[in-house]
Amino acid sequence: PDRMHRIHFANLPAKCTISIFSLDGDLVRQWEHDMDPNDPASSHDEWDLITRNTQPVVSGIYYWTVENAATGEVQVGKLVVIM
């Protein structure tokens, strides 16, 4: 059941890097979002709440970053996970 939860990201550039960090700055998960810009789903991606060590995340506050591959622009935000 832990693997059914998702966090959805919207309005993404077609090619970008999505990173999730703990409050301490530890990298929790990172992946490349690389879609055809003509694909209607190119601005959407999701995180399955699984860490880079294949463990479910724990409740807490996390930072996310989205780095646009074309421009290098980085957007930062926070999210809360309550399990």
PDB file of N, CA, C and O in Angstrom, chain B, residues numbered from 101:
ATOM      1  N   PRO B 101       0.806  -1.223   0.000  1.00  0.00           N
ATOM      2  CA  PRO B 101       0.000   0.000   0.000  1.00  0.00           C
ATOM      3  C   PRO B 101       0.841   1.276   0.000  1.00  0.00           C
ATOM      4  O   PRO B 101       0.386   2.305  -0.499  1.00  0.00           O
ATOM      5  N   ASP B 102       2.083   1.231   0.560  1.00  0.00           N
ATOM      6  CA  ASP B 102       2.937   2.421   0.573  1.00  0.00           C
ATOM      7  C   ASP B 102       3.300   2.871  -0.836  1.00  0.00           C
ATOM      8  O   ASP B 102       3.573   4.050  -1.060  1.00  0.00           O
ATOM      9  N   ARG B 103       3.306   1.957  -1.768  1.00  0.00           N
ATOM     10  CA  ARG B 103       3.735   2.290  -3.129  1.00  0.00           C
ATOM     11  C   ARG B 103       2.600   2.828  -3.995  1.00  0.00           C
ATOM     12  O   ARG B 103       2.786   3.038  -5.194  1.00  0.00           O
ATOM     13  N   MET B 104       1.445   3.050  -3.410  1.00  0.00           N
ATOM     14  CA  MET B 104       0.329   3.584  -4.178  1.00  0.00           C
ATOM     15  C   MET B 104       0.208   5.105  -4.045  1.00  0.00           C
ATOM     16  O   MET B 104      -0.525   5.731  -4.811  1.00  0.00           O
ATOM     17  N   HIS B 105       0.912   5.702  -3.088  1.00  0.00           N
ATOM     18  CA  HIS B 105       0.856   7.149  -2.878  1.00  0.00           C
ATOM     19  C   HIS B 105       1.714   7.850  -3.921  1.00  0.00           C
ATOM     20  O   HIS B 105       2.734   7.317  -4.358  1.00  0.00           O
ATOM     21  N   ARG B 106       1.296   9.047  -4.317  1.00  0.00           N
ATOM     22  CA  ARG B 106       2.014   9.808  -5.325  1.00  0.00           C
ATOM     23  C   ARG B 106       1.961  11.294  -5.015  1.00  0.00           C
ATOM     24  O   ARG B 106       0.983  11.787  -4.454  1.00  0.00           O
ATOM     25  N   ILE B 107       3.017  12.000  -5.382  1.00  0.00           N
ATOM     26  CA  ILE B 107       3.034  13.462  -5.407  1.00  0.00           C
ATOM     27  C   ILE B 107       3.119  13.836  -6.885  1.00  0.00           C
ATOM     28  O   ILE B 107       3.991  13.347  -7.603  1.00  0.00           O
ATOM     29  N   HIS B 108       2.217  14.700  -7.337  1.00  0.00           N
ATOM     30  CA  HIS B 108       2.172  15.089  -8.747  1.00  0.00           C
ATOM     31  C   HIS B 108       2.823  16.449  -8.947  1.00  0.00           C
ATOM     32  O   HIS B 108       2.594  17.381  -8.176  1.00  0.00           O
ATOM     33  N   PHE B 109       3.629  16.546  -9.981  1.00  0.00           N
ATOM     34  CA  PHE B 109       4.252  17.806 -10.387  1.00  0.00           C
ATOM     35  C   PHE B 109       3.611  18.230 -11.702  1.00  0.00           C
ATOM     36  O   PHE B 109       3.482  17.422 -12.621  1.00  0.00           O
ATOM     37  N   ALA B 110       3.210  19.487 -11.793  1.00  0.00           N
ATOM     38  CA  ALA B 110       2.565  20.004 -12.995  1.00  0.00           C
ATOM     39  C   ALA B 110       3.313  21.235 -13.503  1.00  0.00           C
ATOM     40  O   ALA B 110       4.119  21.825 -12.784  1.00  0.00           O
ATOM     41  N   ASN B 111       3.041  21.606 -14.729  1.00  0.00           N
ATOM     42  CA  ASN B 111       3.655  22.776 -15.378  1.00  0.00           C
ATOM     43  C   ASN B 111       5.171  22.656 -15.463  1.00  0.00           C
ATOM     44  O   ASN B 111       5.886  23.643 -15.291  1.00  0.00           O
ATOM     45  N   LEU B 112       5.653  21.461 -15.726  1.00  0.00           N
ATOM     46  CA  LEU B 112       7.090  21.225 -15.839  1.00  0.00           C
ATOM     47  C   LEU B 112       7.583  21.548 -17.242  1.00  0.00           C
ATOM     48  O   LEU B 112       6.827  21.446 -18.208  1.00  0.00           O
ATOM     49  N   PRO B 113       8.859  21.940 -17.357  1.00  0.00           N
ATOM     50  CA  PRO B 113       9.451  22.009 -18.688  1.00  0.00           C
ATOM     51  C   PRO B 113       9.545  20.588 -19.255  1.00  0.00           C
ATOM     52  O   PRO B 113       9.585  19.623 -18.492  1.00  0.00           O
ATOM     53  N   ALA B 114       9.579  20.454 -20.557  1.00  0.00           N
ATOM     54  CA  ALA B 114       9.624  19.126 -21.180  1.00  0.00           C
ATOM     55  C   ALA B 114      10.881  18.358 -20.787  1.00  0.00           C
ATOM     56  O   ALA B 114      10.850  17.132 -20.682  1.00  0.00           O
ATOM     57  N   LYS B 115      11.983  19.065 -20.571  1.00  0.00           N
ATOM     58  CA  LYS B 115      13.235  18.427 -20.155  1.00  0.00           C
ATOM     59  C   LYS B 115      13.749  19.143 -18.911  1.00  0.00           C
ATOM     60  O   LYS B 115      14.090  20.325 -18.951  1.00  0.00           O
ATOM     61  N   CYS B 116      13.798  18.399 -17.799  1.00  0.00           N
ATOM     62  CA  CYS B 116      14.254  18.994 -16.546  1.00  0.00           C
ATOM     63  C   CYS B 116      14.703  17.892 -15.602  1.00  0.00           C
ATOM     64  O   CYS B 116      14.492  16.707 -15.856  1.00  0.00           O
ATOM     65  N   THR B 117      15.327  18.311 -14.504  1.00  0.00           N
ATOM     66  CA  THR B 117      15.729  17.400 -13.441  1.00  0.00           C
ATOM     67  C   THR B 117      14.923  17.747 -12.201  1.00  0.00           C
ATOM     68  O   THR B 117      14.895  18.899 -11.768  1.00  0.00           O
ATOM     69  N   ILE B 118      14.268  16.744 -11.636  1.00  0.00           N
ATOM     70  CA  ILE B 118      13.471  16.929 -10.426  1.00  0.00           C
ATOM     71  C   ILE B 118      14.240  16.297  -9.268  1.00  0.00           C
ATOM     72  O   ILE B 118      14.650  15.139  -9.348  1.00  0.00           O
ATOM     73  N   SER B 119      14.432  17.054  -8.201  1.00  0.00           N
ATOM     74  CA  SER B 119      15.163  16.563  -7.032  1.00  0.00           C
ATOM     75  C   SER B 119      14.333  16.804  -5.778  1.00  0.00           C
ATOM     76  O   SER B 119      13.656  17.824  -5.654  1.00  0.00           O
ATOM     77  N   ILE B 120      14.393  15.859  -4.859  1.00  0.00           N
ATOM     78  CA  ILE B 120      13.716  15.965  -3.572  1.00  0.00           C
ATOM     79  C   ILE B 120      14.788  15.893  -2.490  1.00  0.00           C
ATOM     80  O   ILE B 120      15.641  15.005  -2.514  1.00  0.00           O
ATOM     81  N   PHE B 121      14.744  16.830  -1.538  1.00  0.00           N
ATOM     82  CA  PHE B 121      15.726  16.896  -0.458  1.00  0.00           C
ATOM     83  C   PHE B 121      15.022  16.899   0.894  1.00  0.00           C
ATOM     84  O   PHE B 121      13.898  17.384   1.024  1.00  0.00           O
ATOM     85  N   SER B 122      15.705  16.348   1.901  1.00  0.00           N
ATOM     86  CA  SER B 122      15.220  16.464   3.276  1.00  0.00           C
ATOM     87  C   SER B 122      15.516  17.874   3.774  1.00  0.00           C
ATOM     88  O   SER B 122      16.216  18.632   3.102  1.00  0.00           O
ATOM     89  N   LEU B 123      14.990  18.232   4.942  1.00  0.00           N
ATOM     90  CA  LEU B 123      15.280  19.547   5.513  1.00  0.00           C
ATOM     91  C   LEU B 123      16.764  19.730   5.801  1.00  0.00           C
ATOM     92  O   LEU B 123      17.265  20.854   5.808  1.00  0.00           O
ATOM     93  N   ASP B 124      17.467  18.624   6.039  1.00  0.00           N
ATOM     94  CA  ASP B 124      18.911  18.687   6.284  1.00  0.00           C
ATOM     95  C   ASP B 124      19.714  18.865   5.012  1.00  0.00           C
ATOM     96  O   ASP B 124      20.931  19.043   5.071  1.00  0.00           O
ATOM     97  N   GLY B 125      19.053  18.822   3.858  1.00  0.00           N
ATOM     98  CA  GLY B 125      19.737  18.974   2.589  1.00  0.00           C
ATOM     99  C   GLY B 125      20.202  17.660   1.978  1.00  0.00           C
ATOM    100  O   GLY B 125      20.902  17.665   0.965  1.00  0.00           O
ATOM    101  N   ASP B 126      19.825  16.535   2.578  1.00  0.00           N
ATOM    102  CA  ASP B 126      20.195  15.237   2.016  1.00  0.00           C
ATOM    103  C   ASP B 126      19.317  14.929   0.811  1.00  0.00           C
ATOM    104  O   ASP B 126      18.104  15.139   0.845  1.00  0.00           O
ATOM    105  N   LEU B 127      19.936  14.430  -0.253  1.00  0.00           N
ATOM    106  CA  LEU B 127      19.190  14.060  -1.445  1.00  0.00           C
ATOM    107  C   LEU B 127      18.360  12.820  -1.160  1.00  0.00           C
ATOM    108  O   LEU B 127      18.904  11.773  -0.805  1.00  0.00           O
ATOM    109  N   VAL B 128      17.061  12.930  -1.311  1.00  0.00           N
ATOM    110  CA  VAL B 128      16.145  11.817  -1.077  1.00  0.00           C
ATOM    111  C   VAL B 128      15.894  11.071  -2.379  1.00  0.00           C
ATOM    112  O   VAL B 128      15.889   9.840  -2.405  1.00  0.00           O
ATOM    113  N   ARG B 129      15.684  11.822  -3.466  1.00  0.00           N
ATOM    114  CA  ARG B 129      15.406  11.204  -4.761  1.00  0.00           C
ATOM    115  C   ARG B 129      15.681  12.226  -5.849  1.00  0.00           C
ATOM    116  O   ARG B 129      15.485  13.424  -5.646  1.00  0.00           O
ATOM    117  N   GLN B 130      16.136  11.753  -7.009  1.00  0.00           N
ATOM    118  CA  GLN B 130      16.364  12.628  -8.156  1.00  0.00           C
ATOM    119  C   GLN B 130      16.088  11.839  -9.426  1.00  0.00           C
ATOM    120  O   GLN B 130      16.466  10.672  -9.531  1.00  0.00           O
ATOM    121  N   TRP B 131      15.431  12.469 -10.386  1.00  0.00           N
ATOM    122  CA  TRP B 131      15.189  11.808 -11.660  1.00  0.00           C
ATOM    123  C   TRP B 131      15.079  12.842 -12.773  1.00  0.00           C
ATOM    124  O   TRP B 131      14.806  14.021 -12.543  1.00  0.00           O
ATOM    125  N   GLU B 132      15.301  12.352 -13.986  1.00  0.00           N
ATOM    126  CA  GLU B 132      15.228  13.183 -15.182  1.00  0.00           C
ATOM    127  C   GLU B 132      13.818  13.091 -15.760  1.00  0.00           C
ATOM    128  O   GLU B 132      13.270  12.003 -15.934  1.00  0.00           O
ATOM    129  N   HIS B 133      13.256  14.233 -16.045  1.00  0.00           N
ATOM    130  CA  HIS B 133      11.971  14.313 -16.748  1.00  0.00           C
ATOM    131  C   HIS B 133      12.323  14.717 -18.174  1.00  0.00           C
ATOM    132  O   HIS B 133      12.693  15.865 -18.420  1.00  0.00           O
ATOM    133  N   ASP B 134      12.212  13.791 -19.104  1.00  0.00           N
ATOM    134  CA  ASP B 134      12.621  14.029 -20.491  1.00  0.00           C
ATOM    135  C   ASP B 134      11.503  13.565 -21.411  1.00  0.00           C
ATOM    136  O   ASP B 134      11.400  12.384 -21.741  1.00  0.00           O
ATOM    137  N   MET B 135      10.676  14.506 -21.815  1.00  0.00           N
ATOM    138  CA  MET B 135       9.501  14.187 -22.629  1.00  0.00           C
ATOM    139  C   MET B 135       9.534  14.990 -23.927  1.00  0.00           C
ATOM    140  O   MET B 135      10.160  16.047 -24.002  1.00  0.00           O
ATOM    141  N   ASP B 136       8.865  14.482 -24.924  1.00  0.00           N
ATOM    142  CA  ASP B 136       8.669  15.212 -26.177  1.00  0.00           C
ATOM    143  C   ASP B 136       7.773  16.420 -25.883  1.00  0.00           C
ATOM    144  O   ASP B 136       6.680  16.250 -25.343  1.00  0.00           O
ATOM    145  N   PRO B 137       8.213  17.632 -26.226  1.00  0.00           N
ATOM    146  CA  PRO B 137       7.399  18.824 -25.923  1.00  0.00           C
ATOM    147  C   PRO B 137       6.007  18.787 -26.560  1.00  0.00           C
ATOM    148  O   PRO B 137       5.103  19.483 -26.097  1.00  0.00           O
ATOM    149  N   ASN B 138       5.823  17.992 -27.605  1.00  0.00           N
ATOM    150  CA  ASN B 138       4.511  17.890 -28.259  1.00  0.00           C
ATOM    151  C   ASN B 138       3.573  16.913 -27.556  1.00  0.00           C
ATOM    152  O   ASN B 138       2.383  16.862 -27.868  1.00  0.00           O
ATOM    153  N   ASP B 139       4.093  16.149 -26.624  1.00  0.00           N
ATOM    154  CA  ASP B 139       3.281  15.195 -25.865  1.00  0.00           C
ATOM    155  C   ASP B 139       2.421  15.972 -24.862  1.00  0.00           C
ATOM    156  O   ASP B 139       2.956  16.790 -24.113  1.00  0.00           O
ATOM    157  N   PRO B 140       1.114  15.740 -24.827  1.00  0.00           N
ATOM    158  CA  PRO B 140       0.262  16.468 -23.869  1.00  0.00           C
ATOM    159  C   PRO B 140       0.649  16.233 -22.405  1.00  0.00           C
ATOM    160  O   PRO B 140       0.343  17.061 -21.547  1.00  0.00           O
ATOM    161  N   ALA B 141       1.309  15.127 -22.118  1.00  0.00           N
ATOM    162  CA  ALA B 141       1.711  14.824 -20.738  1.00  0.00           C
ATOM    163  C   ALA B 141       3.103  15.343 -20.404  1.00  0.00           C
ATOM    164  O   ALA B 141       3.622  15.048 -19.327  1.00  0.00           O
ATOM    165  N   SER B 142       3.721  16.110 -21.303  1.00  0.00           N
ATOM    166  CA  SER B 142       5.112  16.534 -21.090  1.00  0.00           C
ATOM    167  C   SER B 142       5.281  17.484 -19.912  1.00  0.00           C
ATOM    168  O   SER B 142       6.395  17.643 -19.413  1.00  0.00           O
ATOM    169  N   SER B 143       4.215  18.112 -19.459  1.00  0.00           N
ATOM    170  CA  SER B 143       4.337  19.057 -18.344  1.00  0.00           C
ATOM    171  C   SER B 143       3.957  18.423 -17.014  1.00  0.00           C
ATOM    172  O   SER B 143       3.754  19.135 -16.030  1.00  0.00           O
ATOM    173  N   HIS B 144       3.857  17.100 -16.966  1.00  0.00           N
ATOM    174  CA  HIS B 144       3.411  16.411 -15.759  1.00  0.00           C
ATOM    175  C   HIS B 144       4.359  15.260 -15.429  1.00  0.00           C
ATOM    176  O   HIS B 144       4.837  14.562 -16.323  1.00  0.00           O
ATOM    177  N   ASP B 145       4.624  15.073 -14.144  1.00  0.00           N
ATOM    178  CA  ASP B 145       5.388  13.915 -13.672  1.00  0.00           C
ATOM    179  C   ASP B 145       4.931  13.627 -12.248  1.00  0.00           C
ATOM    180  O   ASP B 145       4.210  14.426 -11.650  1.00  0.00           O
ATOM    181  N   GLU B 146       5.345  12.504 -11.714  1.00  0.00           N
ATOM    182  CA  GLU B 146       4.940  12.161 -10.352  1.00  0.00           C
ATOM    183  C   GLU B 146       6.075  11.453  -9.623  1.00  0.00           C
ATOM    184  O   GLU B 146       6.953  10.834 -10.226  1.00  0.00           O
ATOM    185  N   TRP B 147       6.018  11.571  -8.305  1.00  0.00           N
ATOM    186  CA  TRP B 147       6.974  10.908  -7.418  1.00  0.00           C
ATOM    187  C   TRP B 147       6.194   9.884  -6.612  1.00  0.00           C
ATOM    188  O   TRP B 147       5.150  10.198  -6.039  1.00  0.00           O
ATOM    189  N   ASP B 148       6.697   8.670  -6.569  1.00  0.00           N
ATOM    190  CA  ASP B 148       6.012   7.577  -5.880  1.00  0.00           C
ATOM    191  C   ASP B 148       6.322   7.510  -4.383  1.00  0.00           C
ATOM    192  O   ASP B 148       5.975   6.529  -3.726  1.00  0.00           O
ATOM    193  N   LEU B 149       6.967   8.539  -3.840  1.00  0.00           N
ATOM    194  CA  LEU B 149       7.317   8.631  -2.421  1.00  0.00           C
ATOM    195  C   LEU B 149       8.274   7.523  -1.984  1.00  0.00           C
ATOM    196  O   LEU B 149       8.265   7.096  -0.829  1.00  0.00           O
ATOM    197  N   ILE B 150       9.098   7.067  -2.925  1.00  0.00           N
ATOM    198  CA  ILE B 150      10.131   6.086  -2.641  1.00  0.00           C
ATOM    199  C   ILE B 150      11.479   6.796  -2.755  1.00  0.00           C
ATOM    200  O   ILE B 150      11.707   7.547  -3.703  1.00  0.00           O
ATOM    201  N   THR B 151      12.362   6.564  -1.800  1.00  0.00           N
ATOM    202  CA  THR B 151      13.667   7.220  -1.789  1.00  0.00           C
ATOM    203  C   THR B 151      14.598   6.586  -2.811  1.00  0.00           C
ATOM    204  O   THR B 151      14.272   5.573  -3.430  1.00  0.00           O
ATOM    205  N   ARG B 152      15.756   7.198  -2.975  1.00  0.00           N
ATOM    206  CA  ARG B 152      16.744   6.639  -3.908  1.00  0.00           C
ATOM    207  C   ARG B 152      17.286   5.302  -3.407  1.00  0.00           C
ATOM    208  O   ARG B 152      17.911   4.565  -4.168  1.00  0.00           O
ATOM    209  N   ASN B 153      17.053   4.986  -2.143  1.00  0.00           N
ATOM    210  CA  ASN B 153      17.451   3.697  -1.569  1.00  0.00           C
ATOM    211  C   ASN B 153      16.307   2.697  -1.572  1.00  0.00           C
ATOM    212  O   ASN B 153      16.357   1.688  -0.868  1.00  0.00           O
ATOM    213  N   THR B 154      15.278   2.973  -2.358  1.00  0.00           N
ATOM    214  CA  THR B 154      14.072   2.144  -2.526  1.00  0.00           C
ATOM    215  C   THR B 154      13.304   1.907  -1.228  1.00  0.00           C
ATOM    216  O   THR B 154      12.701   0.849  -1.049  1.00  0.00           O
ATOM    217  N   GLN B 155      13.324   2.878  -0.331  1.00  0.00           N
ATOM    218  CA  GLN B 155      12.564   2.816   0.916  1.00  0.00           C
ATOM    219  C   GLN B 155      11.431   3.843   0.858  1.00  0.00           C
ATOM    220  O   GLN B 155      11.600   4.902   0.254  1.00  0.00           O
ATOM    221  N   PRO B 156      10.296   3.557   1.466  1.00  0.00           N
ATOM    222  CA  PRO B 156       9.239   4.580   1.540  1.00  0.00           C
ATOM    223  C   PRO B 156       9.714   5.769   2.383  1.00  0.00           C
ATOM    224  O   PRO B 156      10.420   5.587   3.375  1.00  0.00           O
ATOM    225  N   VAL B 157       9.327   6.983   1.987  1.00  0.00           N
ATOM    226  CA  VAL B 157       9.702   8.157   2.772  1.00  0.00           C
ATOM    227  C   VAL B 157       8.939   8.165   4.087  1.00  0.00           C
ATOM    228  O   VAL B 157       7.905   7.513   4.229  1.00  0.00           O
ATOM    229  N   VAL B 158       9.459   8.903   5.027  1.00  0.00           N
ATOM    230  CA  VAL B 158       8.785   9.074   6.313  1.00  0.00           C
ATOM    231  C   VAL B 158       8.068  10.415   6.303  1.00  0.00           C
ATOM    232  O   VAL B 158       8.364  11.282   5.480  1.00  0.00           O
ATOM    233  N   SER B 159       7.140  10.576   7.205  1.00  0.00           N
ATOM    234  CA  SER B 159       6.430  11.851   7.322  1.00  0.00           C
ATOM    235  C   SER B 159       7.434  12.959   7.599  1.00  0.00           C
ATOM    236  O   SER B 159       8.401  12.769   8.337  1.00  0.00           O
ATOM    237  N   GLY B 160       7.195  14.108   7.004  1.00  0.00           N
ATOM    238  CA  GLY B 160       8.084  15.235   7.226  1.00  0.00           C
ATOM    239  C   GLY B 160       7.949  16.292   6.155  1.00  0.00           C
ATOM    240  O   GLY B 160       7.096  16.204   5.272  1.00  0.00           O
ATOM    241  N   ILE B 161       8.804  17.290   6.247  1.00  0.00           N
ATOM    242  CA  ILE B 161       8.844  18.385   5.284  1.00  0.00           C
ATOM    243  C   ILE B 161      10.025  18.144   4.360  1.00  0.00           C
ATOM    244  O   ILE B 161      11.117  17.793   4.808  1.00  0.00           O
ATOM    245  N   TYR B 162       9.798  18.335   3.071  1.00  0.00           N
ATOM    246  CA  TYR B 162      10.830  18.120   2.057  1.00  0.00           C
ATOM    247  C   TYR B 162      10.886  19.326   1.137  1.00  0.00           C
ATOM    248  O   TYR B 162       9.892  20.026   0.944  1.00  0.00           O
ATOM    249  N   TYR B 163      12.064  19.556   0.572  1.00  0.00           N
ATOM    250  CA  TYR B 163      12.244  20.560  -0.465  1.00  0.00           C
ATOM    251  C   TYR B 163      12.286  19.857  -1.807  1.00  0.00           C
ATOM    252  O   TYR B 163      12.793  18.740  -1.908  1.00  0.00           O
ATOM    253  N   TRP B 164      11.765  20.492  -2.827  1.00  0.00           N
ATOM    254  CA  TRP B 164      11.910  19.980  -4.186  1.00  0.00           C
ATOM    255  C   TRP B 164      12.532  21.069  -5.052  1.00  0.00           C
ATOM    256  O   TRP B 164      12.338  22.261  -4.809  1.00  0.00           O
ATOM    257  N   THR B 165      13.271  20.649  -6.050  1.00  0.00           N
ATOM    258  CA  THR B 165      13.795  21.577  -7.044  1.00  0.00           C
ATOM    259  C   THR B 165      13.493  21.009  -8.420  1.00  0.00           C
ATOM    260  O   THR B 165      13.488  19.795  -8.624  1.00  0.00           O
ATOM    261  N   VAL B 166      13.244  21.909  -9.353  1.00  0.00           N
ATOM    262  CA  VAL B 166      13.082  21.556 -10.760  1.00  0.00           C
ATOM    263  C   VAL B 166      14.049  22.430 -11.532  1.00  0.00           C
ATOM    264  O   VAL B 166      13.913  23.654 -11.555  1.00  0.00           O
ATOM    265  N   GLU B 167      15.039  21.790 -12.175  1.00  0.00           N
ATOM    266  CA  GLU B 167      16.024  22.526 -12.962  1.00  0.00           C
ATOM    267  C   GLU B 167      15.720  22.328 -14.441  1.00  0.00           C
ATOM    268  O   GLU B 167      15.753  21.208 -14.951  1.00  0.00           O
ATOM    269  N   ASN B 168      15.427  23.425 -15.115  1.00  0.00           N
ATOM    270  CA  ASN B 168      15.128  23.401 -16.539  1.00  0.00           C
ATOM    271  C   ASN B 168      16.415  23.081 -17.298  1.00  0.00           C
ATOM    272  O   ASN B 168      17.412  23.788 -17.154  1.00  0.00           O
ATOM    273  N   ALA B 169      16.397  22.021 -18.102  1.00  0.00           N
ATOM    274  CA  ALA B 169      17.597  21.601 -18.829  1.00  0.00           C
ATOM    275  C   ALA B 169      17.992  22.608 -19.902  1.00  0.00           C
ATOM    276  O   ALA B 169      19.176  22.734 -20.212  1.00  0.00           O
ATOM    277  N   ALA B 170      17.040  23.322 -20.470  1.00  0.00           N
ATOM    278  CA  ALA B 170      17.329  24.261 -21.552  1.00  0.00           C
ATOM    279  C   ALA B 170      17.917  25.572 -21.046  1.00  0.00           C
ATOM    280  O   ALA B 170      18.834  26.118 -21.660  1.00  0.00           O
ATOM    281  N   THR B 171      17.397  26.082 -19.929  1.00  0.00           N
ATOM    282  CA  THR B 171      17.804  27.410 -19.464  1.00  0.00           C
ATOM    283  C   THR B 171      18.657  27.381 -18.198  1.00  0.00           C
ATOM    284  O   THR B 171      19.329  28.363 -17.885  1.00  0.00           O
ATOM    285  N   GLY B 172      18.638  26.278 -17.475  1.00  0.00           N
ATOM    286  CA  GLY B 172      19.355  26.203 -16.208  1.00  0.00           C
ATOM    287  C   GLY B 172      18.599  26.837 -15.056  1.00  0.00           C
ATOM    288  O   GLY B 172      19.076  26.822 -13.921  1.00  0.00           O
ATOM    289  N   GLU B 173      17.427  27.395 -15.330  1.00  0.00           N
ATOM    290  CA  GLU B 173      16.610  28.018 -14.285  1.00  0.00           C
ATOM    291  C   GLU B 173      16.150  26.950 -13.290  1.00  0.00           C
ATOM    292  O   GLU B 173      15.768  25.846 -13.677  1.00  0.00           O
ATOM    293  N   VAL B 174      16.195  27.301 -11.998  1.00  0.00           N
ATOM    294  CA  VAL B 174      15.811  26.363 -10.945  1.00  0.00           C
ATOM    295  C   VAL B 174      14.647  26.944 -10.156  1.00  0.00           C
ATOM    296  O   VAL B 174      14.690  28.093  -9.716  1.00  0.00           O
ATOM    297  N   GLN B 175      13.614  26.137  -9.984  1.00  0.00           N
ATOM    298  CA  GLN B 175      12.505  26.506  -9.110  1.00  0.00           C
ATOM    299  C   GLN B 175      12.588  25.636  -7.867  1.00  0.00           C
ATOM    300  O   GLN B 175      12.949  24.462  -7.943  1.00  0.00           O
ATOM    301  N   VAL B 176      12.250  26.219  -6.722  1.00  0.00           N
ATOM    302  CA  VAL B 176      12.341  25.530  -5.440  1.00  0.00           C
ATOM    303  C   VAL B 176      10.995  25.620  -4.735  1.00  0.00           C
ATOM    304  O   VAL B 176      10.301  26.633  -4.827  1.00  0.00           O
ATOM    305  N   GLY B 177      10.636  24.562  -4.038  1.00  0.00           N
ATOM    306  CA  GLY B 177       9.402  24.579  -3.259  1.00  0.00           C
ATOM    307  C   GLY B 177       9.493  23.608  -2.101  1.00  0.00           C
ATOM    308  O   GLY B 177      10.478  22.884  -1.955  1.00  0.00           O
ATOM    309  N   LYS B 178       8.462  23.602  -1.285  1.00  0.00           N
ATOM    310  CA  LYS B 178       8.398  22.702  -0.132  1.00  0.00           C
ATOM    311  C   LYS B 178       7.153  21.851  -0.266  1.00  0.00           C
ATOM    312  O   LYS B 178       6.165  22.245  -0.885  1.00  0.00           O
ATOM    313  N   LEU B 179       7.229  20.663   0.337  1.00  0.00           N
ATOM    314  CA  LEU B 179       6.048  19.813   0.411  1.00  0.00           C
ATOM    315  C   LEU B 179       6.071  19.077   1.729  1.00  0.00           C
ATOM    316  O   LEU B 179       7.132  18.841   2.307  1.00  0.00           O
ATOM    317  N   VAL B 180       4.888  18.713   2.200  1.00  0.00           N
ATOM    318  CA  VAL B 180       4.736  17.994   3.459  1.00  0.00           C
ATOM    319  C   VAL B 180       4.181  16.611   3.158  1.00  0.00           C
ATOM    320  O   VAL B 180       3.214  16.467   2.411  1.00  0.00           O
ATOM    321  N   VAL B 181       4.795  15.610   3.738  1.00  0.00           N
ATOM    322  CA  VAL B 181       4.316  14.229   3.620  1.00  0.00           C
ATOM    323  C   VAL B 181       3.804  13.797   4.975  1.00  0.00           C
ATOM    324  O   VAL B 181       4.531  13.844   5.967  1.00  0.00           O
ATOM    325  N   ILE B 182       2.558  13.379   5.016  1.00  0.00           N
ATOM    326  CA  ILE B 182       1.970  12.847   6.244  1.00  0.00           C
ATOM    327  C   ILE B 182       1.501  11.442   5.936  1.00  0.00           C
ATOM    328  O   ILE B 182       0.587  11.246   5.136  1.00  0.00           O
ATOM    329  N   MET B 183       2.120  10.473   6.566  1.00  0.00           N
ATOM    330  CA  MET B 183       1.784   9.066   6.288  1.00  0.00           C
ATOM    331  C   MET B 183       0.945   8.511   7.408  1.00  0.00           C
ATOM    332  O   MET B 183       0.556   7.343   7.368  1.00  0.00           O
TER     333      MET B 183
END
